[in-house]
Each structure stands twice: as C-alpha cells, then as structure tokens.
Amino acid sequence: MSQQGIKHQAYIGLGSNLEDPVAQVRQALDELAHLPSSHLLTASSLYRSAPVGKLDQPDFINAVALIITALSPRDLLRSLLEIEHNHRRVRECRNGARTLDLDILLYDDLQYNDAHLTLPHPRMHQRAFVLQPLSEIAPDCRLAGHGTLAELLKECAGQQFERALE
C-alpha cells in the first residue's frame, strides 16, 4: 500500500484505563516517537472520558498523536499491536478495560477495509474522546462523509470527557 521512503500522515488514537492510565499513554507516546521510519509530529493533551459501551469499568485517559511515517498502514498496525502487547494488552471483551489501546484513526486520505483494518477508523466520528483531542491538533480536519470535527462534536454533546490534569 505504501512505497518505501514516501511519507504519510497518520493520526493515532491512544487510550488506557488500567495500571496508571496517564503513565501508559505517556509511555506509548514516547514509543510512537521511536517507531521505525516514522516521526512523531505532535500530540494532543490528555483527556479523561467515561467508558463507552461497557460502562462498569474505570474512566479512560485518551489522546491523539500525529506521526509522519513511511510504514504502510498494515506495517503501522503491526507496530501498534506490538506496542499494545508490550503494555500487556489483553483482549477479553469488546470495549473492555485495557492497559493500552492504539488505533489508526486516519492515514492520509486513504479509505481502506479488510478483516484487520478499516480506514478511516469506522467509529471515530461518534466518539467525543477521539474528536476533541483530534480537533486540538487538527482543527480543520474533515471526516469524509461525516463533516467537520466541530459539527461532529456537537452530535456527541452527551458524552462525558474533560481535559486531564497534566
């Protein structure tokens, strides 16, 4: 999907609600900065959000990072899964508690779908905990077929999130 040496913009969503979530997300940001053939350009503030879906779990700490990478989407996904694994991520149930969750939100303007990866992330337009940190670092971003981040955040008005103390 990507030719070696060509640089792509990728927005990565980060989340954690186990084992010191602030430290988990900060460590993951440091690890993103050291991905091969990649460079961390910026990251949002940290945000605290209520869980979505499975409600009987601790609040999450979330952020969004922008990287420039020569990795293909699949290679980037493999690298993110390796970071999750190193943080002892266990996938017991959908939307469950986790030490670390890393998602490719956007990869250039690529639209892609296979059994392991969908781009753009299929539910990001419904999640304030993604939209708010993304709007902090990419305020003019538009999600194809969904609208501006400001419009989408209005639709998520009932979701609880706040900037975390840093």
C-alpha positions as CSV (number, residue, x, y, z in Angstrom):
1,M,0.0,0.0,0.0
2,S,2.9,2.4,0.6
3,Q,6.1,2.8,-1.2
4,Q,9.2,2.8,1.0
5,G,10.5,6.3,1.6
6,I,7.3,8.0,0.9
7,K,6.0,9.8,4.0
8,H,2.4,9.6,5.1
9,Q,0.4,11.4,7.8
10,A,-1.2,9.1,10.3
11,Y,-3.4,10.1,13.3
12,I,-3.2,7.6,16.1
13,G,-5.8,7.4,18.9
14,L,-4.4,6.3,22.3
15,G,-6.4,5.2,25.3
16,S,-5.9,3.4,28.7
17,N,-7.9,2.8,31.8
18,L,-5.8,0.2,33.7
19,E,-2.4,0.3,35.5
20,D,-1.8,4.0,35.7
21,P,-3.5,5.2,32.5
22,V,-1.7,8.5,32.4
23,A,1.7,6.8,32.5
24,Q,0.5,4.2,30.0
25,V,-0.5,6.9,27.4
26,R,2.7,8.9,28.0
27,Q,4.9,5.9,27.6
28,A,3.0,5.0,24.4
29,L,3.6,8.5,23.0
30,D,7.3,8.0,23.7
31,E,7.2,4.7,21.9
32,L,5.4,6.3,18.9
33,A,8.2,8.8,18.7
34,H,10.6,5.8,18.2
35,L,8.7,3.8,15.6
36,P,10.9,2.8,12.6
37,S,10.7,5.1,9.5
38,S,8.4,7.4,11.5
39,H,8.5,10.7,13.3
40,L,6.0,12.0,16.0
41,L,5.0,15.5,15.0
42,T,2.6,16.4,17.8
43,A,0.2,15.0,20.4
44,S,-2.9,16.4,22.0
45,S,-3.4,17.0,25.7
46,L,-4.6,14.1,27.7
47,Y,-8.4,13.7,28.2
48,R,-10.4,11.8,30.8
49,S,-13.5,10.2,29.4
50,A,-16.3,7.9,30.7
51,P,-16.3,4.4,29.1
52,V,-18.5,3.8,26.1
53,G,-20.4,0.5,25.6
54,K,-19.2,-1.4,28.7
55,L,-19.9,1.0,31.5
56,D,-18.8,-0.9,34.6
57,Q,-15.1,0.0,34.3
58,P,-12.8,2.9,35.2
59,D,-12.6,6.1,33.2
60,F,-10.2,6.3,30.3
61,I,-7.3,8.6,29.6
62,N,-7.2,9.4,25.8
63,A,-5.0,11.4,23.4
64,V,-4.4,11.7,19.7
65,A,-1.0,11.8,18.1
66,L,0.1,12.8,14.6
67,I,3.0,10.9,13.0
68,I,4.7,11.1,9.7
69,T,5.6,7.6,8.6
70,A,7.0,5.6,5.7
71,L,5.3,2.5,7.1
72,S,2.4,1.0,5.2
73,P,-1.0,1.0,7.0
74,R,-0.6,-2.7,7.7
75,D,3.0,-2.3,9.0
76,L,1.9,0.6,11.1
77,L,-0.9,-1.5,12.6
78,R,1.6,-4.3,13.3
79,S,3.8,-1.9,15.1
80,L,0.9,-0.5,17.2
81,L,-0.2,-4.0,18.1
82,E,3.4,-4.8,19.3
83,I,3.4,-1.7,21.5
84,E,0.0,-2.8,22.9
85,H,1.4,-6.2,23.6
86,N,4.4,-4.7,25.4
87,H,1.9,-2.9,27.6
88,R,0.3,-6.2,28.5
89,R,-2.9,-5.5,26.5
90,V,-5.4,-8.3,26.9
91,R,-8.5,-8.5,24.6
92,E,-11.1,-10.2,26.8
93,C,-14.2,-8.4,25.5
94,R,-15.1,-5.6,23.1
95,N,-14.9,-2.1,24.7
96,G,-13.5,-3.6,27.9
97,A,-10.9,-2.3,30.2
98,R,-7.3,-2.2,28.8
99,T,-3.8,-1.2,29.7
100,L,-3.4,0.4,26.2
101,D,-5.4,0.8,23.0
102,L,-3.8,2.2,19.9
103,D,-5.9,2.9,16.8
104,I,-5.0,4.2,13.4
105,L,-7.7,6.9,13.0
106,L,-6.6,8.4,9.7
107,Y,-3.9,7.6,7.2
108,D,-3.6,10.3,4.7
109,D,-7.0,10.3,2.9
110,L,-6.9,6.6,2.5
111,Q,-10.1,4.7,2.5
112,Y,-9.4,1.0,3.2
113,N,-11.2,-2.0,4.6
114,D,-10.0,-5.6,5.2
115,A,-10.5,-8.1,8.0
116,H,-7.9,-6.4,10.3
117,L,-8.0,-2.7,9.4
118,T,-10.6,-0.1,8.4
119,L,-9.6,3.4,7.5
120,P,-10.7,5.9,8.5
121,H,-11.5,4.4,11.8
122,P,-15.2,3.4,11.5
123,R,-16.5,4.8,14.8
124,M,-14.3,7.8,15.4
125,H,-17.0,10.2,14.2
126,Q,-19.2,9.1,17.1
127,R,-16.7,9.4,19.9
128,A,-16.0,12.7,21.7
129,F,-12.9,11.2,23.3
130,V,-11.4,10.9,19.8
131,L,-12.8,14.1,18.2
132,Q,-11.8,16.5,21.0
133,P,-8.1,15.6,21.1
134,L,-8.1,15.4,17.3
135,S,-9.6,18.8,17.0
136,E,-6.9,20.2,19.3
137,I,-4.1,19.1,16.9
138,A,-6.0,19.2,13.6
139,P,-8.8,21.8,14.0
140,D,-9.6,22.0,10.3
141,C,-9.8,18.2,9.8
142,R,-12.9,17.0,8.0
143,L,-14.1,13.4,8.1
144,A,-15.2,12.3,4.6
145,G,-18.9,11.6,4.6
146,H,-19.4,13.0,8.1
147,G,-18.4,16.7,8.3
148,T,-16.1,18.9,10.4
149,L,-14.9,18.0,13.8
150,A,-16.9,20.8,15.3
151,E,-20.1,19.5,13.8
152,L,-19.4,16.0,14.9
153,L,-18.5,17.1,18.5
154,K,-22.0,18.8,18.7
155,E,-23.5,15.4,17.9
156,C,-21.5,13.9,20.7
157,A,-22.6,16.5,23.3
158,G,-23.9,13.9,25.8
159,Q,-20.6,12.1,26.1
160,Q,-18.6,12.9,29.2
161,F,-14.9,13.9,28.8
162,E,-12.6,16.6,30.2
163,R,-9.0,17.6,29.8
164,A,-7.0,15.6,32.3
165,L,-4.7,17.3,34.8
166,E,-1.1,17.0,33.4
